Each structure stands twice: as structure tokens, then as C-alpha cells.
Amino acid sequence: MGADTGVRRKVLRVAVAAIVTFPLGALPAGAACSGALEKVTNTPHVAATAARMQWKGRTLVATDTAARGFASQVLWVGTNGVSHTQVWVEVGATDGWQGQNITTFYTASKDSAGSYSEALVNAFPVQLGTTYTFTIEPSPTAGFYSAKVSNGTLTSSSGWNNHSPGVRDYAGGLESTCQTSRIDNTYVQLNQFRRTDNGVWTNPAAGTKTNLATPGRIDWCVQPVTFHYELNNQILYNCS
Amino acid sequence: MMRRTVLSLALGAVAAVAAMTIGSSSAAGLVSFSFAVYPGAAPVLSADDLEGLARAEFERMAALAGKPPTAGTAVATAVLGADLKEIEADAPEFDDLTLAPSATVWVVRANTVFATNRGPTGEVLEYDSGYLIFNAATGTLLGLGMP
């Protein structure tokens, strides 16, 4: 698992903006997709080890599942004291899973050695209107981070090795591999980090919006604690 | 709450010795496969069916990386969920409802193109080796890792 094992290249996705005019589900064969990413990033003003967010399940429709595409609602948490864009654990709901046209929860990880992994989480289904809590936090086992999904009754706990405590920043939002996909307006009711000195969950003091999709939107509901986001939204864009 | 206790490495070493090789296959220019079943594992999914699923995933990942599928080797091992980390030490810890300790999975470790497009940056990550974890009853791809 050494960092020098094999070839690890990052290939930037080719941006193609012309496909956004096609209706949902009608992507022509052979047409290229470009990705969409809408997120709010929070940088805790105190030392932190964990983060969580609550969001309401909404329609997810990926138009490119056969090509390993997806439309997802995600919490990303940086570990090892570095940015969530470098070393992270993520948990979310996705339409599209490894080439299959299914909707499910999942978790993923990129550790400090550069290894990347994904895992299915199907302890219970993704349901419209249900409020879910995503939590990513260190476990008592050294080097292990838990990725949890709760529907208010059940909690599914998965996890990953090779992650050290220390959350410099975390983010929540939508990610899709195709801009013709659909993620209906969803409202993040709670967005928090856990302080290391007292273990208390705390609302963030600041947040930065990232908008990387023309048909998507992200906006504040109660700045900066809660926000909403969507991609090709077909319902009212609001905070409920 | 629902995580399982990880079996010791010593137990894994014993199991590795006792694993039974059940065959191999290859296709010109593609990934060649070998298969083994650990004691206690009972895969419903046949080796042929598993190979088809794995090859399809290899092709999808190569396409994602913008490359043709590369030649390589794959070692497929059927193992109980409780023993998964004996095969891949850094495999994810599944909740018991997603993967019961008594369920059998196929783990396919291969040196060919692995790629993913998930992540907080929107970039494609590409590697030259990795593993796939299939539910050995349903064929569902439960997880993957790279390298």
C-alpha cells in the first residue's frame, strides 16, 4: 500500500458544456458528459475531528449510469489535518453505482497513502422526504474513521483504515458525472463539526460556496449553517 | 455499532494455506483469471459468471480512464465476509446489513486499469491495479479499492 505503488495519475475531466440543452434521460448515444459539483465548504475555527450534516432525501436521476455515472448527495470530510480535497472520507446517497442503475447509500475514502476505495451501504433504502444524518468521525480504533448514515431509526456504520484525526475542512453538496442528470432541491438542515477539545457538535462559523455546474444552483438558507442545492431541479427551489 | 471484529492475521495465514484453487482462465490480450475458494466460503455465483462481471467492470473503468482495456492477471478468491480483511487488509468495513459476516464474497485482485470519478474535486483518479468485491450470491459489486 505504499505511496509509490503503481501509476497514479489524475486526469482532469474534459469539460463539455453543449449537452445541457438535451432533456433529462435523452442523452444521445456517444455524447460526452461533463461533471457537476455544487458544495459548501466549511473550515472550523477550532481544532476538529469530525463532521456531519442532515439533509432531506430528494429525487436523484443519473442519465449515464451504464458508463459508471452517478448523481449524488454527499458529505466529504478531510482527515489527517489536510484539506478534504486531498485526504478524505465521504458518505452519501447516489443514483448510479458501478455501472448499475440503482439508488443507494455509499461511502468512499482516499487515504494518506493515496489509496482510493468505495463501498456500498444498503442497510436501508433511500426514501424521498426522509431526513438522513451523515456522520464521519474517528473511532476508538487508531487510524479508523467511521462513515455513518442514520434514518432516525437505524444507523448504518461502515468505515475505513489509514485515516488520522484532524479535520481542517469539510464540505457537503451534490456531485454528478453528467449535467443532464437531476438532483432535486434539497435542504441541508444541519451542518456541523465536532470540536476536539470538548467533543461538542458545533455549527460552522463560515462557509464557502463552490458552483461548478451551469444547470445547478446552491444557495444559503440560514447563512452559513444551512444551504440548499439542486441540479436540473423540477420542484420549487426553497428551504423546506 | 454494527461493525465486525476483524479476525487476526494469524487466522488468515492458516486460511490462506487451506484455500483451494479451483481453476483458471484467460483470453488473448485481456486479463487472465485464477480462482480459489477459502474454507467455509460457498459462492453461488460461478467462476464464469464472476469473470464476466469483473471483465465488464474492467472495461468500464478503462473507458472512464480513456484507455483500451489492458492485459493483466486477476486472482479471484471466494471468502466469508468475516474473513474479507484476510484477503484485502484495507478493504472497507461494511455494516452487517450490507455484508453479513456469514455471507460469501468474491474478491478479485487484478493488475489492470482501475479508475473512479467520485471525489470532492470532480477529477478522475486512475491506478494500474486494484480489487473488486462482489456479493457471491447476487453478483452485486459491493466495493472496490485501488491500488
Interface residues (C-beta under 8 A of the other chain):
Chain A: M1 T5 G6 V7 R8 R9 K10 V11 L12 R13 G35 L37 K39 A67 R68 G69 F70 S72 V74 W76 H84 T85 W88 E90 W97 Q98 G99 Q100 T107 A108 S109 K110 D111 S115 Y116 S117 E118 A119 L120 V121 N122 A123 F124 F144 S146 T155 S156 S157 S158 G159 W160 N161 N162 A171 E175 T177 L212
Chain B: M1 M2 R3 A56 E57 R60 M61 A63 L64 A65 G66 A89 D90 A91 P92 E93 F94 D95 L97 T98 T116 N117 R118 G119 P120 T121 G122 E123 V124 L125 E126 Y127 D128 S129 I133 T140 L141 L142 G143 L144 G145 M146 P147
